[in-house]
Amino acid sequence: MDFKIRFIKKTELKKLIQFNKRNYGTKHILVNKKYLDLQFGCFPSAKNCYTILGIFNPKEYLLGILGMTFLDYLYFGKKVKCTSFANLMIQENLRNLGLGYLLIQKAENINPICLDHGVNDHAMSLFKGMVWVKEDMKKYSFVFNSENIKKIIKKKNAKIKDSILPHIESDNMEFISLRKYDKRLSQLFKNTAKKYSITVDRSCNYLNWRYFNHPMIKYNIFATVKNNTIKSFLVVRIDGPKDFRVARIIDFVSTDNAEKFTFMQVIEFCKSKKVNFIDYFFSGNVHLKNLKICGFRDCLKADYDLLPKLLNPIVSSKNNSINFVVKTNHSLKYKKVNNIKNWYTTKAGGDQDRAY
């Protein structure tokens, strides 16, 4: 059978939604036009197409899709174009025939760097066969209500305890809420470029699209300020059902000397919201020392890996990590991409934090 791979036109929205209904279900977020326009139709995308590759048969019947976002990333301080995968889906009766391989192969050659987050086991074998490099994000949590957690996950003997926050001096720093982009943020990201070797470029346009102007998710966005200079940037989302609210640190960038104060302040904010725990998914080795000082627990230890990743509905299992995979087809110019320790990504990556 002959296949054609191309970007899905915006005039083909009905065809795309019908495909998603068949393969994801009628209640999935990927059948929501507002979400599709936001994630794949406006930042940045061609005017007439979504940033979704489709694979079609000769009669233009849609057989599979690969959703992506094209982003600027910082590679040791230099901008590079990156293709961030979001969702790969092949029509059920055509799986294991190589259509997913063809879509990934096409997408790999759009930009020098590619990455994906939250890859399932079936797709992971495909990525590994195509020589992508894989790592699980770290997960750290601050626990407020261990008894309710154990009740909800039905593990009354789980080794989960409430966290304790030590006293942290403010050092004349102030924790403020941001309602819109603050131009002082650009200097923070310049000052911390060496700390986060490979990470998304948190430009004004990106932050407005991702957080400040998001039409479907309410984010709490904060900055730590000292002497009129922003020292850290942090994004929190309150998530979960009414009887099991959870705070999620979606993004965090900080100078070293503002980390502890910022963690202390966000803990106090989340406590006021009466959440059960805070979780923070991230890669690399940044923040580890100060997370531990501020009472966060490594979720690979004791039974903290039981803290649910999925909240709508709540699913508790021993598989509560988020993985990510990376690749470059420019191995000489961007050879450090394949050293996974160079990456700093968070739950903001890909489509891991999306409206339900």
N, C-alpha and C positions, 0 to 999 in steps of 0.2 A: 504493500500500500504506500502511495506517495503521501508525504506529510509536508505541510507548509508552516513555518514558524514565523510569527510576526507579532508586533504589538497590537493589542486589542483596541479598536477604535471606540471613541466615546459614543458614536452612533450605534455601537453594538452592545450597549449596556444591557438591554433586555436579554440578549443571548448569554452574556456573562452571568447575570443573576440567575437565569434558568440553570446554567451549569452548576453554579454554587448551591442552588437549592437541591439539585439531584445528588450532589456529592458531599455537602456539609450539613444539609438539613434546612428546613424552612425558617428556623429561628436563629440561625447563625448570624453573627455580625457581618459576614461577607455577603449577605443578601441585602444589606442596608446601603442604599444609594448614597446617603450622606457620608457614611464611613468610607465607601469606595472612592468617592470624590476627594475626601480629605487625605486618605492614605496614598492613593495612587494617581490622583488627578490634578493636584495643584502644586505640589512642592517636590522637586521641580518636575515638570512633565511637559511633553509636547502638547500643543494646544488641542490637537485632534485625537490624541491617544492617551490611554492609561499606561502607567509604567508596569504593565502586566503583559508578559509574553504568553501568547496562546499557540497551541499546536492544533492545526486544522486538517481535516481530510479534504479530498478534492472537491467535495460538495460544500465546503466552508462550514462543516459541523465541528463545533468546538470539542476537542478530546482531552485537553489538559491545559493547565495554566501554571505560570510562575510569577507571583507578584513581587515587585521590587521597589526600592526607593533609591534614587541616585543622590548621594550625599558627598559633601566635602569632608575628608578626614585629614587629620594632622599626623604626618609621618615624621617623627623627630623634628617637629617644628615647621615642616614644609607641607603645603596643601597637596593632596592627591585625591582624585576622583575614586569613589568607592561605590560598589553595587551592594546594597544591603537587602538580602532576600527576606521575604515575609512569609509566603505560603506557596507550597508546591502541591498540586493535586492532579492526578490522572484519573480518567474515567475508570470505574472499578474493574470492568471486564477487560481492560487493556493494560492493566498493571503488569509489571515484570516483562514487558515487551520492549523496553528501552526508550520509551517516550520521555520519561523523566530525565534520563541521561541526555537526550537531545536538547531538552529545554535548558538544563544546567550548562551544558557545553556552549550553547548559544549565549547565555547570560554571562558566562565567565569572560568572554572576550569583549564585553562592552567597556569595562573600566579596568585599570591596572590591579585593583584590589577588590576582593569579594569577601563577604561574611554572611553568616546566617546564625540565628539564635533559636533555641528550643527545638532542635531537630529530633524527630521520633526515631525509634530503633530501626524501622524499615528503611527510612530515608538515609539514616546514618551509614548503613552498609554501602549505599550508593555514593555518598560523599567520600567515604574512606577509599573506595575503589577509584575515585577520581583524584586522589592524593590531596584531599583537604586535611588540615590539621585540626584536631578537636581538643577541647578542654571543658571541664565543668566550672561554672562560676562558683566562687565562694559564697556562702550564705551565713550572715551573722544576724542575731536577733536579740532584742531587749524584751524581756518578759515582764508584764505587769500583773497578769491574772492567771497563774499556772493552774489553779484549781478549775477554773472554767474551761481552760484549754483542754485539760485531761477529761473533763466531762463531755465536751463537744466531740473530741476525737475517740471517746470511749476507751480510754487507756488510763484507768485510775491509778495504776502503779507506775506510770511512766516517770522516768527520772528527769523531770522538768521543774525548775524552781524559779521563783520571782527574782528578777535581777536587782542589784543594788547600785545606786548611782552615788559615786563619791563626790565630795565637794570640789568644784573646779573654780579657780579664780577667774574673774572676767577680764582682767588686764586691760580695762578701759575699752573693751569691745562691746558692741551693741548688735542685737539680733533683730533684724527688721523684715517685714513682709514686703514683697515686691508685687505690685499689681500690673506692672508693665515692664518692658525691657528698660534696664538702666545702663546707660552708656559706659558707666564705670566698670561694667562686667568685662568689657574687652581687655582692659588692663590686667584683670585677674587671670584671664585665660592666657595672656602673654606671659605673665609672671610664673605660671605653673606648667608651661609647655614642656619643660624638661622632666617634670615629675610624671606626666602622663604621656609616655612615648608615642603610642599610637592610639588615637581616640577621635571621636567625632568632633568636627569643628563647630563649636557652640557659638555660631555667629548670631547676629540679631535676627536675621531671617529664619534661621533654624529654630531658635528659641521661641520666636513668635508662633511659628507653625506647630512646634512640638508641645509647648506648654501654655504660653501667655494667651493665645487666641484659640485654644482648642475648643471646638463647639460641643464636644460630647463628654468630656471629662473635666471635673473640677480639680485642679492641682493647687496645693499650698506651696508657694514659692518664697524662699527666704534667702537672705544674705547676712553675713556677719561683716560689720563695718568698724573700722578703727581709723581715726583721723581722716574721715571722709573718703577712705579707700576701702573698697570691697575686698575682704580677705577670704570669703568662702561663698559658695552658691549651693543651695540644696533644694530639692523638690520632693515633696511628700504627697502621697495620695491615700486618703482614708477609704478603705475598701471592705467588702464583705457584708453579710446580712446583718440586720439590726441586733441580733443576739450574739454576734461574733464579729465585732469590728476589729480591723487590723490596719495598722499604718505601714505603708511601704515607702522606703526611701528609693525613689525612682532614679534620682541623679544627684551627684555630689562631686564638687570640685573645691579644693581648699589649699591654702598655704599651710605649711606644717604647723605653724604656731596658732592657727585658728581652729584646728580640728577638734580638740577636746571641748572647747567652749561651744562650738557649733553642735556637737553631739549632745552636750548637756542641755542646750536650749531646745533642740528638737525633741528630746525625751520629755521635757516639761510640757511642750506643746501637745505631744501625743497623749501624755497622761491626762491632760485637760479634756481630751476628746474621748476618754474612757475606752481606749482600745485595749485589746487583750495582749498584743505584742507588736513590736516593730520588726520588720525584716528588711534586709539590705543585701541584694545580689550584686556582685561585682567581680571583676577579674583583676589579675595582677597582684602585687604585694603591697600596694599602698594602703594606708589607714589602719593596718592590722594592730599595731601597738596601741594606738589611742582608742580604737574600738574596745579592746580588752580592758583598758584603764577605765573606760566609761561604763563598764558593766555589760557590754554585748557578749553573747555566747556564740562560739563556733558551732554551727549546726551539724557538724560532722561528729560531734562528741555527745556522749550520754544518749538521751532520747530526743534531742532537739531537732533531729532530722524528721521527727514526726510533725513538726509545726507545718500546717498545710500551706502549700503553694497555691492550690486552686481553692477559691472561696465561693464560687457561684456555679454549682453547689460546692460545698466543702468536701474536699477529698484529702484524706490523710493516709500517707503510705511512707515507705522508706525511700521513695524516689521523688524527693522534693527539690532537687537541684534543677538548674537551667544550664544546658550546655551551649556552646557556640563553636562554630567552625570557621576557618579562614583559609584563603588561598590567594596567591598572586601568580599571574602568568608572565610577570616581569621579574623573574627570580634574581637577576643580576642587579637591577636598579633598586628593587624593594625586597632584598633577601631577608631582612629582619622581620618581615611580615610573618614568616613561618615559625618564628620563635614566639610561641603563644604567650610567654611571660612578658612580652613587650606591650601587650594589649591592655587597655582599660576600657571596658564596656560595662554596662549596667542593665537593669531591667527596662530602661528606656530604649534599648537596642532593638532593632527590627520592629516587630509588632507584638512584643511580649507584654506590654502594658497597653491594653486596648479596651475600648468600651465593649460591654457584653451584648 
